[in-house]
Amino acid sequence: MTTINRAFYNPSGGDDQSAQAHSTRIAEIVLDGATSRNALDLTALIALQEHLDSLVPLIETGEVRVLILRGEGTVFCSGRDISEVSVDADDAYEFLNNGFWPVFDTIRSLSIPVISVVQGAALGLGYGLATAADVIYSAENAKFGSPFAAIGAILDSGAHAVFLDRLGYHRTMDLIFTGDFITGVEAATIGLVSRAVPADQLLHFAREKATQIAFGPVETFKAEKRFTGSLSDERLRLGQVWDTEALLQERARASDDYREGFTAFQQRRKPSFD
């Protein structure tokens, strides 16, 4: 099970756990679930949403000027926690549109810069969560791609739009069909992430950049984020992509492939799609 923690970082004087401290400028929301590889179920998503909502008044007063989103351990987020999902009872459309989409939308709608810090894997919902941020700093050895072929499911969390925009049709379909991963270095080269740095330097690097941003022109950054975000969303029709993905995922849930994929994952064996 993944728990969601929140902390505040005072770049001028060390860690500060008080949200009311005048010098607090950076907030961190942390996925903490080593045994699940920071996978997200509905409970974790609700907790994540609550933490995001609690930041809004602090953003409005200027106490929080940058948000870092990161995961503990060796993985940022391995995606949805399907370890105990009942394929028959599950509603993939409901989970994606009413469970995950509000979290994604809230992150995107925050007026301050948001940085996701990706180590290890960022797959499925994990990559979707990372892309909700304005900036993605990745470890050089991080993994990105579409693991859904292994469970007979549909690439989701807005990744169709992002992959097509950054990779083009043929590279996108290659990743979908094969389930192969690309590294953080490759992802930075082709624009899936902002920058890739050595894994042991990643968090320090991200915090340094967050500090630089936190002492920058906050009102200018807000205006830039609103304008650039509106251009990006209009060009990608992101809301339409999300809804279509969720519908396709729910249809896939009724298939034999989806059932076999989930069952094999839960039984820790290789799926057979024959």
N, C-alpha and C positions, 0 to 999 in steps of 0.2 A: 504494500500500500504506500502511496506517495502522499506525504504531508506537504503543506505549503507554509513556508516561513517568511517573515518579513523583518527587515532590519533597516536602519538608517545609518548613512555613512557621512561623517563630517570630514571633508577633505582638508580642512585647515587645522584639525586637531584630533585626528583619530576617530575611532568608532564612537557613535553617540546613539544610544537606544531611545532617546527621548524625541518624539516627533515634534515637540514644542521648542526644542533648542533652536535659538536664533540662527546658528551657523549650519544647521542641517540643510543640505542641498541635494543629496543623492539618496534615493531609496533603492533597496534591493529586494526583489521577490525571488525566493529560492524554492525549487522543486527538490524535495528531500525524500527519496524512496529507493535506497540502494538495492533492496531485494527485487523490486519491480523495474529496475533501470529507469526510474522516474516516469513510468507509464502513468497515464491519467485516466481515472474513471470518473463517474459523475460526481462523486463526493469530492474528489480533488478539484474538479472544475468549479464546483460551487464555492469551495474555499478560496480558490484563486480569484474568482469573481468578487468575493467579499473583500479580499485584500486590495484589489484594484479600486473598488468603490471607496474604500476607506482612505485612499490616497487623494481623491478628488479635492476635498476641502484643503488639504495641505498644498496641493498644486495651486489652488486658487489664491491662497495667501502668500505664495512664493517661497514657502518653506522647503518644498521639494521641487527641484528644477530639472532633474534627470532621473530616469528609472532604469535600473539594470535588472534584466531577467536572466536567471542562470539556474543550473542544476548542480546538485552535489554529486560527488563521485566521478566515475569515468564516463558517464553518458549524460548528455543534456536532457533528452527525452526520447524514449523508444516508441512513443505513439500512444494509442489507446490501450488501456489495460483490458485485454480480452481473455485473461486467464480463467475467469468465471462467467463469461458471457454465455447465455443460453441462446443459441441461434434461433430457435423457435420463438422464444419470447422477446427477443431483442427487436427494437425499432431503430434501425440505423439512421433513418431520416430524422427522427425525433432527437436522437443523441447528438447528431452533428448540428442540426439547425437550432435546437433549443438548449443544447448542452455546451457545445464548443463555440459555435458562431458568436454568441453574446460575449464570450471572453475575448475572442479575436477582435470583435468590433469595438469593445471597450478599450483594448490596448491601442488600436488604430486611432481611436477618437481622443485619446489623451492629448492635451495641448503641448506637453513637454516632449523633448527627445527621449526615445526609448531605445535601449541597447540590449540585444540578446547576445549572450556569451555561450558559444556552442563548443563543447568538448565531446569527443566520442561521437555517438550516433544522434542524428536528429531526423527521425523518420515518421511518416504519416502525420499524425497530430503534432508530433514534436517539431517537424519542419514547418508545419502550418503556424505553430506558436512562435517559432523563431522569426518567420516572415512578417508577423504582425508588428514587429519592431521596426524602427526607422533605420537602424544600423545593425548589421550582424557581424560580430567578430568571431572567427572560427579558429580552432586549433588546426594546425597543418594536417594532422592525421585524422581529423573528423570524417564522418561518413554521411553522405547524402544520397538520396535516390528514392526509388519506389519499391518497397518490399512486398507489395500487395499480391504479386503473382504467387507468392508462397502460400497465401491463404485464400486465394480465389476472390479477392475483394477489389474494389475500385480505388484508384488513386484519389485522395480527397484533400480536404482542408485548404482548398484554393490552389493546390500545387499544379493543376493543369494550366491555369493561367500563368503562373510564375514560370514554369518549365518552358512553355511555348514561347513566352516573351524572351527568356534569356537563352534558351537552347535551340529553338527552332523545332519544327515538326519531327524530323528524322531522329535527332538525338533524344527527344522526349519519348518517342515510341520505342527506341532502343532500350532506354532505362525501364520503361513500363513492361515491355515484353520479357526482358532478361532478368530483371530484379537486381542488376549489377549496381554497385555503389561507385560514387566518385569521391575523391578526397577533398579535404578542406582547401588544399593548394589548387586543385582543379576547379573547385567551386568558386574561389576568388578570381581565378583567371577568366572564367566565363560569366562572372557577374551574379552567381547565385548567393554569394555572401560579399560583405564589404571588404574584408581583409582576412588573411590567414597568418597566424603567428605560431611559433613553437608552443606546444601544449603547456610546458612548465612556465611560460611567460604570459599565458592568455589572460588570466584574471587580473594580474597586475597591469597589463597593457590596457584592458578594458576600463579599469578603475582610473587609470591616468587620463584616458580620453574622456571619461565621464566627468572628471574634475575639470578638465579644460573646457568642456561644454558648459558645465554648471556655472562657470564664472564668465561666460560669454553673454552676448546680447539676447536676453531671453525673449523679449518681445519680437525681435527680428526673427529668431528661430521659430517662434510660434506661427508667424505669418508665412514663413517659408514652408513649414510643415503643412499648413492648411492648403496652400496653393499647389505644392508638388503632389500632395496626396490626392487632391481632387483631380489633377491631370492623370495620375496613374490609375485611379479607380475608374474614371470615365473611359480611358483607353482600353482597360481590361474587362470592363463590365463585371467587376469582381462579385457583386451580389448575385448576378445571374449565374456565374460559374459555380458559386457555392450551392445554390439551390439545385442546379442540375446534377452536380456531384452527389448531393445528398439523396436525390431521387434515384440515381443509378445505384448508389450503395444499398439502398433499401431493396431495390429489385434484385441486386446480386445476393442479398441475404437469403432470398428464397431459393437460390440455386444449389445444386448438389456440390458444386465446386466450393462455394462459400462454407457450406456445412462441413465438408471434408477438411478444408483448410483450418477452420477454427478447432475442429475436433482434434486434428493432428497436433496443432499447437498446444492444446490443453493436455494431450497425452504425451507430449514431448517426443513425437516421432515425425518422420518425413511424410508429407501428404502424398496421396495417390489420386491423381485426377483422371484416371482412366475411366 
